């Protein structure tokens, strides 16, 4: 992404994994994807380290005997979104289940954004989202993960910017949230997301495609807000793809530049 293409972190990126590489879902034959296929999300490795050995897909327990057995309505409910901001990221969430869900949704957007590929912005994001005692560890791991070699494979320079005439796209939209554990001081929230990622521009070998994934965030109440202790990601649930004609690269780049992101809340 070029310097003029930053948009409040409301984008999505794919991260590398220190474990066995897992390629993205099949999207047809694309030469660069054969290379990028070895670059997958670091979030599973981060969660593994933060939780002391628990795998990224380990199921969480319910919220207790009073936990609902049926999913809540997907309609919009609850109070208005927060008005506070920590840099470009919403802050000041309520100390209840609804506040934890809203925090998790907004944090998921930031954690898989194109901005996190940029060294300066990455530092701001990590320090804004994570509990104080997790910042140094996560910042070091992300700096190592987003090495020059990794950025080269995405067609980005050392500052996380795309080549002239290209726009790197990585934007996420939460579809829904679910609390699986909750106390007054901690919460585990699953965020079901869809997103678009890739490079828009004439001649791009990594065209923008869509993806579906679920991010699990372990949150801690710290000071006056929810902060992230650890997070992990798994694929899906994904719907059947439609046969809708794909937009050209210029239309995608223009959409990313013109359509802003949201503050997410119940």
SVG drawing of the C-alpha trace seen along z (x, -y; Angstrom):
<svg xmlns="http://www.w3.org/2000/svg" viewBox="-33 -10 48 38">
<polyline fill="none" stroke="black" stroke-width="0.4" points="0.0,0.0 1.4,-3.4 1.6,-6.1 -1.5,-7.8 -3.6,-4.6 -3.7,-4.3 -7.2,-4.2 -7.3,-4.0 -6.2,-0.4 -9.5,0.9 -7.9,3.6 -6.7,7.1 -3.5,8.9 -2.2,12.4 0.6,13.2 3.2,16.0 3.1,19.0 6.2,20.3 4.8,23.8 3.8,25.9 2.8,23.7 -0.9,23.8 -1.9,22.3 -5.0,20.2 -8.2,21.7 -8.0,22.6 -8.8,19.6 -7.6,20.8 -4.2,20.9 -2.2,17.7 1.6,17.8 2.4,15.6 -0.1,17.5 2.1,20.5 4.8,18.6 2.4,16.8 0.9,20.2 3.8,20.8 3.1,17.6 0.3,18.1 -1.0,16.5 1.3,16.0 -1.7,15.8 -1.7,19.5 1.9,19.4 1.3,16.3 -1.7,17.9 0.4,21.0 3.1,19.0 0.8,16.8 -1.2,19.7 1.7,21.9 1.1,24.7 -2.6,24.7 -3.2,25.2 -4.9,22.5 -8.0,24.6 -8.5,25.9 -12.1,25.5 -13.0,23.2 -15.4,24.1 -18.8,22.5 -19.6,19.6 -21.1,21.9 -24.4,23.5 -26.3,20.4 -24.7,20.0 -27.2,19.8 -27.6,22.9 -28.9,21.2 -27.2,18.4 -28.4,14.9 -30.1,12.8 -27.9,11.6 -29.8,8.3 -28.1,5.2 -28.7,4.8 -27.4,2.9 -25.9,-0.5 -24.2,-2.9 -20.6,-2.3 -17.9,-3.8 -16.8,-7.4 -13.2,-7.1 -10.1,-6.4 -6.7,-5.1 -4.8,-6.4 -7.1,-5.1 -8.5,-2.2 -11.8,-2.5 -11.3,-2.4 -13.3,-2.7 -15.5,0.4 -18.0,1.3 -17.1,3.7 -19.7,6.3 -20.2,9.1 -21.4,6.6 -18.3,4.4 -16.0,7.4 -17.7,8.4 -17.4,4.9 -13.7,4.7 -13.0,8.1 -14.6,7.2 -12.7,3.9 -9.4,5.5 -9.8,8.3 -10.0,5.7 -6.8,4.0 -4.8,7.2 -5.2,8.4 -4.8,5.0 -2.5,3.9 -1.2,1.2 0.3,4.0 2.8,4.6 4.2,1.1 6.8,1.0 5.7,-2.4 2.0,-1.5 2.6,2.0 4.2,0.6 1.2,-1.7 -1.3,1.1 0.4,3.6 0.8,1.0 -2.9,0.0 -4.4,3.4 -2.3,5.7 -2.0,5.9 1.1,4.1 2.9,7.3 2.4,8.7 3.5,5.8 7.2,6.5 6.8,10.2 4.2,9.6 6.1,6.7 9.3,8.7 7.5,11.7 5.6,9.5 8.8,7.6 10.5,11.0 7.6,12.3 7.3,9.3 10.9,9.5 12.1,8.0 11.9,11.5 8.3,11.8 7.4,8.4 9.3,9.1 7.1,12.2 4.0,9.9 5.5,7.4 6.0,4.8 9.0,2.7 10.6,2.7 8.1,0.1 5.1,2.2 4.3,0.2 3.3,1.6 5.1,0.7 4.1,-2.5 0.8,-2.0 -0.2,0.9 -2.4,0.9 -2.0,3.6 -5.5,4.5 -6.1,6.2 -9.5,5.4 -11.7,7.3 -15.4,7.0 -16.7,8.8 -19.9,10.7 -20.7,11.7 -19.3,12.3 -19.8,15.0 -18.7,15.0 -17.5,18.4 -16.1,17.4 -16.7,14.4 -15.9,13.0 -15.6,9.4 -11.9,9.5 -11.5,11.7 -13.4,12.8 -12.9,15.1 -14.7,13.9 -14.9,15.5 -15.3,13.1 -16.5,14.5 -15.1,12.4 -14.9,12.0 -12.3,10.0 -10.5,9.1 -6.7,9.3 -4.2,9.1 -2.6,6.4 -4.7,4.3 -3.1,2.9 -2.4,3.5 -0.2,6.6 -0.6,7.8 0.1,11.5 -1.6,11.5 -5.1,10.2 -7.5,9.3 -9.6,12.2 -12.0,12.8 -11.7,15.1 -13.7,16.2 -12.2,17.0 -12.9,17.0 -10.6,15.2 -10.6,16.1 -9.4,13.3 -8.6,13.8 -9.3,10.4 -8.3,9.0 -9.8,6.0 -6.9,3.7 -7.3,0.2 -10.4,-1.1 -10.6,1.0 -10.4,4.5 -6.9,5.5 -5.7,8.6 -3.8,11.4 -3.7,13.7 -5.4,14.5 -5.7,17.3 -7.4,17.9 -9.0,20.7 -10.6,20.9 -14.4,20.5 -17.2,20.9 -17.3,20.0 -20.4,19.9 -20.6,21.2 -18.9,18.8 -21.2,17.1 -20.5,16.7 -20.6,12.9 -18.2,11.3 -15.1,10.0 -14.4,6.2 -11.2,5.0 -8.2,3.9 -8.9,0.2 -12.4,0.6 -11.1,2.6 -8.3,0.0 -10.8,-2.9 -13.2,-1.2 -10.5,-0.7 -9.6,-4.4 -13.1,-5.8 -15.0,-3.5 -14.0,-4.0 -14.1,-1.4 -16.5,-1.2 -16.5,-1.1 -18.1,2.2 -20.5,2.7 -23.6,4.7"/>
</svg>
